Amino acid sequence: MSASTQMKPTPSGEDSFSLKAILPPLIAIIAAMIMVILDSTVVNNAIPKLVEYFDTDLKTIQWTITGYTLALSAVIPLAGWMTDKFGSKQIFMLTIALFTIGSVLCGIAQTPEQLIIFRIIQGLGGGMVAPIGMTMVFKLAPPERRGSIMGLLGIPMLLAPAFGPVLSGWLVDSVSWHWIFIINLPIGIIAFILGHKYLPKSERHVAPHLDLIGMCLAPIAFSMLAFGVSEGGTSWSSTSTVTGLTIGGIALILFIFVELRQKQPLLELKVFKSSDFTRSIILTWIVQLAMFGAMLIVPLYLQGVMHYTALETGWILMPYALCAAIGMPISGRLFDKIGARPLAFAGLTVVSISLYILSGISLDTSLWVIIVCISIMGLGMGFSMMPLNTHVLNSAPRRLVSRVTPLTTAAQQVVVSFAVAGLTGYLTSQITLHAASAGEDTNPLSAVVAGYGDTFFLSACLATAGVALSLILRKPKQQEEDGPAGGDKPDPSAMMGH
């Protein structure tokens, strides 16, 4: 069976679905996603080296991360319209090529300004990879196997961030910082060749009129919010933070108003009329706040308090990724049988317990305690994250899936930015608070460790809120009406009338 035929749903009762048939296009999508997600993590470890190499300050080099994030946030809302207009395969191939070219340019940059510009080019290409890739995989897999296939897709989403610090530490220490970008060249070529050969040809829909107002407001809203939150990590009262959040907030309100009145909106906000979709996406945001924020704090603690190198920190974090990789496919198979609610409840309960244990961290806490906790967190993440993502897509009408993934991915960028900036700011303020209340004879590190403990406790509270919310999840009405084949078009009223 060719890959192209897999776009057609498998008829009920037939066993014509074969994992082998969709493996080549799946590998192409996974390779592209690994490349983009990996690049989001490897640069962090190289920042001190880049400051030294370009003989500049940290504030300037930080724009290599901020510019990349802004570019990601700006183009994500355009993914749905562009795939409708030109076809998902064509746009996916274009994004891989643009990201790869941007990576090579970053590797040969001669000035910090060039590096910032080339990172923006990377972001413009990488922003659409995740939403388009998830949509293509969702359509490739039949409904009765969707959880398993999406579980496979989730592995690189957790492996890449864990292997990123290890790879970056080794390349920066032993080779050269240039290679953290140039290494994307062979990955990009492989993804492009596999995608060109095996990705099924996608149909171009009758192109809706371009939502010009939404197209202008969306990048402004998402990029300025991301900028404001990014600057907020330094100071929430600074001019740049207030300006970014104000402009972004106004643009977001106008964008929501415009989109709800459009017949062919850039982002399909009407999907929030589904109570199933709304409750599952809110739960997903809470999980992201707790997990992504916590996994930023752990390496900071290992390097700042326990004085491990970037490479050593990467190896310490690897059990988290391995346990997540174990949990992902298992949760995918279980999702097909029991749905998202029990998996989300179990996974988030485990995460909450691990974060609560870490909240009691002290100077005497053994490294093995930290490793066990983050390993359990990884397992909980593997059991909860991908079932929730699949549940979100199942909660939307199939005709809107290509429009829902840009919506959820764009929102995730903002939520993760809030998690990183918010928890970093909270950590700094708590360390300052404990240092001010500590006596002169107190070890200065004790105040730092106490600040980390408070931050882990806040993350534990977020995860606990997720546990409570997981209890109100239910099997989407849409999932039941799709039938085993998912071949019938869903009735929009089933989605909107809950």
Buried (B, 14 or more C-beta within 10 A) or exposed (E): EEBBEBBEBBEEEEEEBEEEBBBBBBBBBBBBBBBBBBBBBBBBBBBEBBBEBBEBEEEBBBBBBBBBBBBBBBBBBBBBBBBBBBBBBBBBBBBBBBBBBBBBBBBEBEEBEBBBBBBBBBBBBBBBBBBBBBBBBBBBBBBBBBBBBBBBBBBBBBBBBBBBBBBBBBBBBEEEBBBBBBBBBEBBBBBBEBBEEBBBEBEEEEEBEEBEBBBBBBBBBBBBBBBBBBBBBBEBEEEBBBBBBEBBBBBBEBBBEBBEEBEBBBBBBBBBEBBBBBBBBEBBBBBBBBBBBBBBBBBBBBBEBBEBEBBBBBBBBBBBBBBBBBBBBBBBEBBBEBBBBBBBBBBBBBBBBBBBBBBEBEEEBEEEBBBBBBBBBBBBBBBBBBBBBBBBBBBBBBEBBBBBBBBBBBBBBBBBBBBBBBBBBBBBBBBEBBBEEBEEEEEEEBBBBBBBBBBBBBBBBBBBBBBEBBEEBBBBBBBEBBEBBBBEEBEBEBBEEB
